[in-house]
Amino acid sequence: SRRGSRPPAAGGRPPPPLLRDGDSVRCENGTGAACDAAAEGNALILKLQERSRLNRVANEANTRRRQENERYDDYFRALGQKVVEKEGGGYILMPQAQGKSKK
């Protein structure tokens, strides 16, 4: 699958979205009628809301990846190992005492 695209869930359907759409009450990820009211015409806030809309797919992919990594961390912690992200991409397992995650 392409990077950033959602892998199919059970039954071949993509997983449900993690980030919700805004509405008339809440501005979510730069979407929803409430965003205009929240910005109050401020150009910087409007620009940031637009950036949030444009980055939504990447933000959701990052959120999903972090959640998946947390599940792996819990599993391997029980085995005394730690999942460490490599600088160039990918992951390695290390003994828990040695594992330093990339920041």
DSSP file (Angstrom, degrees, kcal/mol; ACC not computed):
  #  RESIDUE AA STRUCTURE BP1 BP2  ACC     N-H-->O    O-->H-N    N-H-->O    O-->H-N    TCO  KAPPA ALPHA  PHI   PSI    X-CA   Y-CA   Z-CA
    1    1 A S              0   0    0      0, 0.0     3,-0.1     0, 0.0     2,-0.1   0.000 360.0 360.0 360.0 152.3    0.0    0.0    0.0
    2    2 A R    >   -     0   0    0      1,-0.1     3,-1.7     4,-0.1     2,-0.1  -0.355 360.0 -94.3 -70.0 149.4    1.1    3.6   -0.6
    3    3 A R  T 3  S+     0   0    0      1,-0.2    -1,-0.1    -2,-0.1     3,-0.1  -0.437 112.2  20.4 -63.3 134.0    2.6    5.6    2.3
    4    4 A G  T 3  S+     0   0    0      1,-0.4    -1,-0.2    -2,-0.1     2,-0.2   0.217  98.3 113.1  91.3 -15.6   -0.1    7.6    3.9
    5    5 A S  S <  S-     0   0    0     -3,-1.7    -1,-0.4     1,-0.1    52,-0.0  -0.613  73.7-108.2 -88.7 154.1   -3.0    5.5    2.6
    6    6 A R        -     0   0    0     -2,-0.2    -4,-0.1    -3,-0.1     3,-0.1  -0.624  27.6-126.8 -82.1 133.3   -5.1    3.5    5.0
    7    7 A P        -     0   0    0      0, 0.0     2,-0.1     0, 0.0    -1,-0.1  -0.469  39.4 -92.4 -71.5 151.4   -4.6   -0.3    5.0
    8    8 A P        -     0   0    0      0, 0.0     5,-0.1     0, 0.0     3,-0.1  -0.373  39.6-144.2 -65.1 142.0   -7.8   -2.3    4.5
    9    9 A A    >   -     0   0    0      4,-5.2     3,-2.0     1,-0.2     4,-0.2  -0.262  50.1 -47.2 -89.3-175.5   -9.5   -3.3    7.7
   10   10 A A  G >  S+     0   0    0      1,-0.3     3,-0.7     2,-0.2    -1,-0.2  -0.278 133.2  27.2 -53.6 137.0  -11.4   -6.6    8.2
   11   11 A G  G 3  S-     0   0    0      1,-0.2    -1,-0.3    -3,-0.1    -2,-0.0   0.530 128.1 -80.6  84.7   5.9  -13.7   -7.2    5.3
   12   12 A G  G <  S+     0   0    0     -3,-2.0    -1,-0.2     1,-0.3    -2,-0.2   0.479  94.9 128.7  81.0   1.6  -11.5   -5.1    2.9
   13   13 A R    <   -     0   0    0     -3,-0.7    -4,-5.2    -4,-0.2    -1,-0.3  -0.653  65.0-108.5 -89.3 147.8  -12.9   -1.8    4.1
   14   14 A P        -     0   0    0      0, 0.0    -1,-0.1     0, 0.0    -4,-0.0  -0.399  45.1 -95.2 -67.8 153.4  -10.5    1.0    5.2
   15   15 A P        -     0   0    0      0, 0.0     3,-0.1     0, 0.0    -9,-0.1  -0.255  49.9 -89.6 -64.6 157.7  -10.5    1.7    8.9
   16   16 A P        -     0   0    0      0, 0.0     2,-0.0     0, 0.0    -3,-0.0  -0.305  53.3 -90.7 -65.1 153.5  -12.8    4.5   10.2
   17   17 A P        -     0   0    0      0, 0.0     3,-0.0     0, 0.0    43,-0.0  -0.344  26.3-154.9 -65.3 145.7  -11.3    8.0   10.3
   18   18 A L  S    S+     0   0    0     -3,-0.1     2,-0.5     1,-0.1    43,-0.0   0.777  79.5  62.9 -87.8 -31.2   -9.6    9.0   13.5
   19   19 A L  S    S-     0   0    0     37,-0.1     2,-0.2     9,-0.0    -1,-0.1  -0.829  79.2-144.5-100.4 129.9  -10.1   12.7   13.0
   20   20 A R        -     0   0    0     -2,-0.5     2,-0.2     1,-0.1    11,-0.2  -0.483  16.8-106.1 -93.5 164.0  -13.6   14.0   12.9
   21   21 A D        -     0   0    0     -2,-0.2     8,-0.1     1,-0.1    -1,-0.1  -0.564  34.1-117.7 -83.4 148.6  -15.2   16.8   10.9
   22   22 A G        -     0   0    0      6,-0.6    10,-0.3    -2,-0.2     5,-0.2  -0.224  31.1-172.1 -74.8 173.6  -16.1   20.0   12.5
   23   23 A D        -     0   0    0      3,-2.5    11,-2.2     8,-0.3    12,-0.2  -0.672  48.8 -62.9-146.5-159.4  -19.7   21.3   12.6
   24   24 A S  S    S+     0   0    0      9,-0.2     3,-0.1    -2,-0.2    -2,-0.0   0.654 133.7  36.6 -73.6 -13.4  -21.5   24.5   13.6
   25   25 A V  S    S+     0   0    0      1,-0.2     2,-0.4    10,-0.0    -1,-0.2   0.773 117.8  42.9-104.8 -37.6  -20.3   24.1   17.2
   26   26 A R        -     0   0    0     -5,-0.1    -3,-2.5     2,-0.0     2,-0.7  -0.925  62.4-145.7-121.2 136.6  -16.8   22.7   16.9
   27   27 A C        -     0   0    0     -2,-0.4     2,-0.5     7,-0.3     5,-0.2  -0.892  29.0-178.4 -94.2 111.2  -13.9   23.6   14.6
   28   28 A E  B >   -A   31   0A   0      3,-1.9     3,-2.3    -2,-0.7    -6,-0.6  -0.961  64.0 -21.0-119.3 121.3  -12.1   20.3   14.0
   29   29 A N  T 3  S-     0   0    0     -2,-0.5    -1,-0.2     1,-0.3    27,-0.1   0.822 124.9 -55.2  54.1  34.5   -8.9   20.1   11.9
   30   30 A G  T 3  S+     0   0    0      1,-0.3     2,-0.3    22,-0.1    -1,-0.3   0.591 115.9 113.4  77.0  10.7   -9.8   23.4   10.2
   31   31 A T  B <   +A   28   0A   0     -3,-2.3    -3,-1.9   -11,-0.2    -1,-0.3  -0.834  41.0  55.6-115.6 154.3  -13.3   22.1    9.2
   32   32 A G  S >  S-     0   0    0     -2,-0.3     3,-1.7   -10,-0.3     4,-0.5  -0.001  83.9 -89.3 107.5 149.5  -16.7   23.2   10.2
   33   33 A A  T >> S+     0   0    0      1,-0.3     4,-0.9     2,-0.2     3,-0.7   0.762 118.6  69.9 -61.4 -26.5  -18.7   26.4   10.3
   34   34 A A  H 3> S+     0   0    0    -11,-2.2     4,-2.4    -8,-0.4    -7,-0.3   0.706  83.8  72.2 -67.0 -18.5  -17.4   27.0   13.8
   35   35 A C  H <> S+     0   0    0     -3,-1.7     4,-2.3    -9,-0.3    -1,-0.2   0.914  94.4  51.4 -64.5 -42.2  -14.0   27.7   12.4
   36   36 A D  H <>>S+     0   0    0     -3,-0.7     4,-1.4    -4,-0.5     5,-0.6   0.924 112.6  45.7 -60.9 -43.4  -15.0   31.0   10.9
   37   37 A A  H  <5S+     0   0    0     -4,-0.9    -1,-0.2     1,-0.2    -2,-0.2   0.893 112.4  51.2 -65.9 -39.4  -16.5   32.2   14.2
   38   38 A A  H  <5S+     0   0    0     -4,-2.4    -1,-0.2     1,-0.2    -2,-0.2   0.862 109.1  50.7 -66.7 -35.5  -13.4   31.0   16.1
   39   39 A A  H ><5S-     0   0    0     -4,-2.3     3,-2.4    -5,-0.2    -1,-0.2   0.797  85.4-158.8 -72.9 -28.5  -11.0   32.9   13.7
   40   40 A E  T 3<5S-     0   0    0     -4,-1.4    -3,-0.1     1,-0.3     3,-0.1   0.836  71.0 -58.1  49.5  36.8  -13.0   36.1   14.1
   41   41 A G  T 3 <S+     0   0    0     -5,-0.6     2,-0.4     1,-0.2    -1,-0.3   0.479  93.6 152.6  77.7   2.0  -11.4   37.3   10.8
   42   42 A N    <>  -     0   0    0     -3,-2.4     4,-2.5     1,-0.2    -1,-0.2  -0.540  39.2-149.2 -70.4 120.1   -7.8   36.9   12.1
   43   43 A A  H  > S+     0   0    0     -2,-0.4     4,-2.2     1,-0.2    -1,-0.2   0.866  94.7  51.6 -61.0 -39.5   -5.6   36.2    9.0
   44   44 A L  H  > S+     0   0    0      2,-0.2     4,-2.5     1,-0.2    -1,-0.2   0.935 111.1  46.9 -64.1 -45.9   -3.2   34.1   11.0
   45   45 A I  H  > S+     0   0    0      1,-0.2     4,-2.5     2,-0.2    -2,-0.2   0.918 112.2  50.6 -62.9 -43.3   -5.9   31.9   12.5
   46   46 A L  H  X S+     0   0    0     -4,-2.5     4,-2.1     1,-0.2    -1,-0.2   0.897 110.8  49.8 -60.3 -40.0   -7.5   31.5    9.0
   47   47 A K  H  X S+     0   0    0     -4,-2.2     4,-2.3     2,-0.2    -2,-0.2   0.910 111.1  48.5 -65.2 -42.6   -4.1   30.5    7.6
   48   48 A L  H  X S+     0   0    0     -4,-2.5     4,-2.2     2,-0.2    -2,-0.2   0.877 109.8  52.0 -65.8 -38.1   -3.6   27.9   10.4
   49   49 A Q  H  X S+     0   0    0     -4,-2.5     4,-2.2     2,-0.2    -1,-0.2   0.906 109.8  49.7 -63.7 -40.8   -7.0   26.5    9.8
   50   50 A E  H  X S+     0   0    0     -4,-2.1     4,-2.4     2,-0.2    -2,-0.2   0.912 109.4  51.3 -63.7 -42.1   -6.3   26.1    6.1
   51   51 A R  H  X S+     0   0    0     -4,-2.3     4,-2.2     1,-0.2    -2,-0.2   0.901 108.3  52.5 -61.3 -40.6   -3.0   24.4    6.9
   52   52 A S  H  < S+     0   0    0     -4,-2.2     4,-0.5     2,-0.2    -1,-0.2   0.911 109.3  49.1 -61.6 -42.6   -4.9   22.0    9.2
   53   53 A R  H >< S+     0   0    0     -4,-2.2     3,-0.9     1,-0.2     4,-0.3   0.930 113.6  46.3 -61.6 -44.4   -7.3   21.1    6.4
   54   54 A L  H 3< S+     0   0    0     -4,-2.4     3,-0.3     1,-0.2     4,-0.3   0.823 115.9  45.2 -69.0 -31.3   -4.4   20.5    4.0
   55   55 A N  T 3X S+     0   0    0     -4,-2.2     4,-3.1    -5,-0.2     5,-0.2   0.371  81.9 105.0 -92.4   4.6   -2.5   18.4    6.5
   56   56 A R  H <> S+     0   0    0     -3,-0.9     4,-2.6    -4,-0.5     5,-0.2   0.882  78.9  48.1 -56.7 -45.4   -5.4   16.3    7.6
   57   57 A V  H  > S+     0   0    0     -3,-0.3     4,-2.3    -4,-0.3    -1,-0.2   0.930 115.8  44.6 -63.4 -45.3   -4.5   13.1    5.8
   58   58 A A  H  > S+     0   0    0     -4,-0.3     4,-2.5     2,-0.2    -2,-0.2   0.903 113.0  51.7 -65.9 -40.6   -0.9   13.3    7.0
   59   59 A N  H  X S+     0   0    0     -4,-3.1     4,-2.3     1,-0.2    -2,-0.2   0.907 111.1  47.5 -62.2 -41.6   -2.0   14.1   10.5
   60   60 A E  H  X S+     0   0    0     -4,-2.6     4,-2.7    -5,-0.2    -1,-0.2   0.908 111.1  50.9 -67.3 -40.7   -4.4   11.2   10.6
   61   61 A A  H  X S+     0   0    0     -4,-2.3     4,-2.4     1,-0.2    -2,-0.2   0.909 111.8  48.1 -62.3 -41.6   -1.7    8.8    9.2
   62   62 A N  H  X S+     0   0    0     -4,-2.5     4,-2.4     2,-0.2    -2,-0.2   0.893 111.8  49.5 -65.5 -40.1    0.7   10.0   11.9
   63   63 A T  H  X S+     0   0    0     -4,-2.3     4,-2.2     2,-0.2    -2,-0.2   0.925 112.3  47.5 -63.7 -45.1   -1.9    9.5   14.6
   64   64 A R  H  X S+     0   0    0     -4,-2.7     4,-2.5     2,-0.2    -2,-0.2   0.908 111.9  50.6 -62.8 -42.5   -2.7    6.0   13.4
   65   65 A R  H  X S+     0   0    0     -4,-2.4     4,-2.7     1,-0.2    -2,-0.2   0.913 109.9  50.0 -63.2 -43.3    1.0    5.1   13.2
   66   66 A R  H  X S+     0   0    0     -4,-2.4     4,-2.1     2,-0.2    -1,-0.2   0.910 111.3  48.9 -62.0 -41.9    1.5    6.4   16.8
   67   67 A Q  H  X S+     0   0    0     -4,-2.2     4,-1.6     2,-0.2    -2,-0.2   0.920 112.4  47.7 -64.1 -43.0   -1.4    4.3   18.0
   68   68 A E  H  X S+     0   0    0     -4,-2.5     4,-2.0     1,-0.2    -2,-0.2   0.914 111.0  51.5 -63.6 -42.4   -0.1    1.2   16.2
   69   69 A N  H  X S+     0   0    0     -4,-2.7     4,-2.9     1,-0.2    -1,-0.2   0.868 105.3  56.0 -63.1 -36.6    3.4    1.7   17.6
   70   70 A E  H  X S+     0   0    0     -4,-2.1     4,-2.1     2,-0.2    -1,-0.2   0.886 106.5  50.6 -63.0 -37.8    2.0    2.0   21.2
   71   71 A R  H  X S+     0   0    0     -4,-1.6     4,-2.0     2,-0.2    -2,-0.2   0.921 112.0  46.8 -65.2 -42.9    0.3   -1.4   20.8
   72   72 A Y  H  X S+     0   0    0     -4,-2.0     4,-2.8     1,-0.2     5,-0.3   0.911 109.5  54.8 -63.2 -41.9    3.6   -2.9   19.6
   73   73 A D  H  X S+     0   0    0     -4,-2.9     4,-2.2     1,-0.2    -2,-0.2   0.920 108.3  48.6 -57.8 -44.8    5.5   -1.2   22.4
   74   74 A D  H  X S+     0   0    0     -4,-2.1     4,-1.3     2,-0.2    -1,-0.2   0.914 113.2  47.7 -61.5 -43.7    3.1   -2.8   25.0
   75   75 A Y  H  X S+     0   0    0     -4,-2.0     4,-0.5     1,-0.2     3,-0.4   0.957 116.4  41.0 -63.5 -52.0    3.5   -6.3   23.4
   76   76 A F  H ><>S+     0   0    0     -4,-2.8     5,-2.9     1,-0.2     3,-0.7   0.781 105.9  64.3 -73.0 -25.4    7.3   -6.2   23.2
   77   77 A R  H ><5S+     0   0    0     -4,-2.2     3,-1.6    -5,-0.3    -1,-0.2   0.893  98.3  56.2 -60.3 -38.8    7.7   -4.6   26.6
   78   78 A A  H 3<5S+     0   0    0     -4,-1.3    -1,-0.2    -3,-0.4    -2,-0.2   0.748 108.0  48.6 -64.2 -22.5    6.2   -7.8   28.1
   79   79 A L  T <<5S-     0   0    0     -3,-0.7    -1,-0.3    -4,-0.5    -2,-0.2   0.332 122.2-107.3 -97.6   5.0    9.0   -9.7   26.3
   80   80 A G  T < 5S+     0   0    0     -3,-1.6    16,-2.3     1,-0.3     2,-0.3   0.714  83.9 112.8  78.2  20.7   11.7   -7.3   27.6
   81   81 A Q  E   < -B   95   0B   0     -5,-2.9     2,-0.4    14,-0.3    -1,-0.3  -0.829  53.0-146.2-124.3 163.5   12.3   -5.6   24.3
   82   82 A K  E     -B   94   0B   0     12,-2.9    12,-2.2    -2,-0.3     2,-0.5  -0.991  15.7-129.9-131.4 137.7   11.7   -2.2   22.8
   83   83 A V  E     -B   93   0B   0     -2,-0.4     2,-0.5    10,-0.2    10,-0.2  -0.761  29.0-168.1 -84.9 125.8   10.7   -1.1   19.3
   84   84 A V  E     -B   92   0B   0      8,-2.9     8,-2.2    -2,-0.5     2,-0.4  -0.970  18.1-132.0-121.7 128.0   13.1    1.6   18.1
   85   85 A E  E     -B   91   0B   0     -2,-0.5    17,-0.3     6,-0.2     6,-0.3  -0.630  25.9-132.5 -77.2 130.2   12.5    3.7   15.0
   86   86 A K    >   -     0   0    0      4,-2.4     3,-1.5    -2,-0.4     4,-0.1  -0.513  15.8-117.7 -82.8 152.5   15.6    3.9   12.8
   87   87 A E  T 3  S+     0   0    0      1,-0.3     3,-0.1    -2,-0.2    -1,-0.1   0.892 114.5  43.9 -54.7 -45.5   16.8    7.2   11.4
   88   88 A G  T 3  S-     0   0    0      1,-0.3    -1,-0.3    -3,-0.0     2,-0.1   0.378 128.6 -84.1 -84.9   5.7   16.3    6.1    7.7
   89   89 A G  S <  S+     0   0    0     -3,-1.5    -1,-0.3     1,-0.3     2,-0.1  -0.194  87.4  71.9 106.8 157.6   12.9    4.6    8.4
   90   90 A G        -     0   0    0     -3,-0.1    -4,-2.4    -2,-0.1     2,-0.3  -0.302  68.9 -97.2  89.6-178.6   11.9    1.2    9.6
   91   91 A Y  E     -B   85   0B   0     -6,-0.3     2,-0.3    -2,-0.1    -6,-0.2  -0.944  23.0-164.7-139.5 155.3   12.2   -0.3   13.1
   92   92 A I  E     -B   84   0B   0     -8,-2.2    -8,-2.9    -2,-0.3     2,-0.4  -0.949  22.0-123.1-134.8 158.4   14.5   -2.6   15.1
   93   93 A L  E     +B   83   0B   0     -2,-0.3   -10,-0.2   -10,-0.2   -12,-0.0  -0.867  32.4 175.1-101.8 136.9   14.0   -4.5   18.3
   94   94 A M  E     -B   82   0B   0    -12,-2.2   -12,-2.9    -2,-0.4     5,-0.1  -0.945  43.0 -85.3-134.0 156.1   16.4   -3.9   21.2
   95   95 A P  E >>  -B   81   0B   0      0, 0.0     3,-1.6     0, 0.0     4,-1.4  -0.380  49.2-113.6 -56.5 142.2   16.7   -5.0   24.8
   96   96 A Q  T 34 S+     0   0    0    -16,-2.3     3,-0.2     1,-0.3   -15,-0.1   0.820 113.2  55.9 -53.2 -39.3   14.5   -2.7   26.8
   97   97 A A  T 34 S+     0   0    0    -17,-0.2    -1,-0.3     1,-0.2   -16,-0.1   0.775 112.9  41.9 -67.2 -25.9   17.4   -1.2   28.8
   98   98 A Q  T <4 S+     0   0    0     -3,-1.6     2,-0.3     2,-0.0    -1,-0.2   0.694  84.6 112.4 -93.4 -20.6   19.2   -0.1   25.6
   99   99 A G     <  +     0   0    0     -4,-1.4     2,-0.5    -3,-0.2   -16,-0.1  -0.372  37.2 176.4 -67.0 117.1   16.3    1.2   23.5
  100  100 A K        -     0   0    0     -2,-0.3     2,-0.1   -18,-0.1    -1,-0.0  -0.984  24.7-135.7-116.8 120.3   16.4    4.9   22.9
  101  101 A S        -     0   0    0     -2,-0.5     2,-0.2   -17,-0.1   -17,-0.1  -0.473  22.4-107.8 -78.4 148.3   13.7    6.2   20.6
  102  102 A K              0   0    0    -17,-0.3   -17,-0.1    -2,-0.1    -1,-0.1  -0.510 360.0 360.0 -70.8 135.9   14.4    8.7   17.9
  103  103 A K              0   0    0     -2,-0.2    -1,-0.1     0, 0.0    -2,-0.0   0.375 360.0 360.0-108.4 360.0   13.1   12.2   18.6
